Amino acid sequence: MRRHGYKVLFAAALLLLVALSIWWTLLIHRSIQAERDAALRELELRQVLASQEHGHDAPFLAGLPDGEAGELEVRERYERRVFMVMGEGALLFLLLGVCMLMLLRLFRQDRQRLEATRNFISSVTHEMKS
């Protein structure tokens, strides 16, 4: 019964860690998307403002420092940040997997040691009785 409790606790902790990892990765990814959308909207509003200052009805892109180049810069920054977050998430899952395997190995070794100790005590007790 006691061994089964450790397995359940270990599985629950592992499941919780995986769920939290997924949650935070998605949350950070969504915040990066929102930041990108806000930057693109700001860029669009700057273009509209600049076109109105120059007396044009359509957005004025020619000669604007943050025209298409600014949009490209925002998109590249977004892609770099997404790559960074996904890379960190993958590293977290890798480390989580390695730690899980190490813990399973330690549990197995502990169980083998406990069994060897029980066998030794049993054999010594048997020899003392006979």
C-alpha positions in Angstrom: 0.0 0.0 0.0 2.8 2.4 0.9 4.6 1.8 -2.4 1.5 2.5 -4.3 1.0 5.8 -2.5 4.4 7.0 -3.7 3.6 6.1 -7.3 0.4 8.0 -7.2 2.1 11.0 -5.6 4.9 10.9 -8.1 2.4 10.6 -11.1 0.3 13.4 -9.7 3.3 15.7 -9.2 4.6 14.9 -12.7 1.2 15.5 -14.3 0.9 18.9 -12.4 4.4 19.9 -13.6 3.5 19.1 -17.2 0.2 20.9 -17.0 1.9 24.0 -15.5 4.6 23.9 -18.1 2.0 23.8 -20.9 0.0 26.6 -19.3 2.9 29.0 -18.9 4.2 28.3 -22.3 0.8 29.1 -23.9 0.3 32.1 -21.7 3.7 33.6 -22.6 3.1 32.8 -26.3 -0.3 34.6 -26.2 1.2 37.6 -24.5 3.9 37.8 -27.2 1.1 37.6 -29.8 -0.8 40.4 -28.1 2.4 42.5 -28.0 2.9 41.9 -31.7 -0.6 42.9 -32.5 -0.3 46.1 -30.5 3.0 47.0 -32.2 1.4 46.4 -35.6 -1.6 48.5 -34.7 0.6 51.3 -33.4 2.6 51.1 -36.7 -0.6 51.3 -38.7 -1.8 54.3 -36.6 1.5 56.1 -37.1 1.1 55.6 -40.9 -2.4 57.0 -40.8 -1.3 59.9 -38.8 1.6 60.6 -41.1 -0.6 60.4 -44.1 -3.0 62.8 -42.6 -0.2 65.2 -41.8 0.9 65.1 -45.4 -2.7 65.6 -46.7 -3.2 62.1 -48.1 -6.4 60.0 -47.8 -4.6 56.7 -48.0 -1.8 55.6 -45.6 1.4 57.4 -46.6 4.2 54.8 -46.7 6.8 56.4 -48.9 9.6 57.9 -46.9 8.2 56.7 -43.6 10.9 55.2 -41.4 8.5 52.7 -40.0 6.6 51.7 -43.1 7.1 48.2 -44.4 10.5 48.1 -42.8 8.9 48.7 -39.4 6.3 46.0 -40.0 9.0 43.6 -41.0 11.0 44.4 -37.9 7.9 43.8 -35.7 7.3 40.5 -37.3 11.0 39.4 -37.0 11.0 40.4 -33.3 7.8 38.4 -32.8 9.3 35.3 -34.6 12.5 35.5 -32.5 10.5 35.8 -29.2 8.2 32.8 -30.2 11.3 30.8 -31.0 12.8 31.7 -27.7 9.7 30.8 -25.7 9.2 27.5 -27.6 12.9 26.7 -27.1 12.7 27.3 -23.4 9.5 25.3 -23.2 11.2 22.4 -25.0 14.2 22.6 -22.7 11.9 22.6 -19.7 10.2 19.4 -21.0 13.5 17.8 -21.7 14.8 18.6 -18.2 11.5 17.4 -16.7 11.8 14.1 -18.5 15.4 13.6 -17.4 14.5 14.4 -13.8 11.6 12.0 -14.0 13.8 9.2 -15.3 16.4 9.9 -12.6 13.7 9.7 -9.9 12.3 6.5 -11.3 15.8 5.0 -11.3 16.3 6.2 -7.6 13.0 4.6 -6.6 13.9 1.3 -8.3 17.3 1.3 -6.6 15.8 2.1 -3.2 13.3 -0.7 -3.7 16.1 -3.2 -4.6 18.1 -2.1 -1.5 15.1 -2.5 0.7 14.4 -6.0 -0.7 18.1 -7.0 -0.2 18.0 -5.7 3.4 14.8 -7.7 4.1 16.3 -10.9 2.6 19.4 -10.4 4.7 17.5 -10.0 7.9 15.2 -12.9 7.0 18.2 -15.2 6.3 20.0 -14.1 9.5 16.9 -14.6 11.6 16.4 -18.1 10.0 20.0 -19.0 10.8 19.7 -17.9 14.4 16.6 -19.9 14.9 18.2 -23.1 13.6 
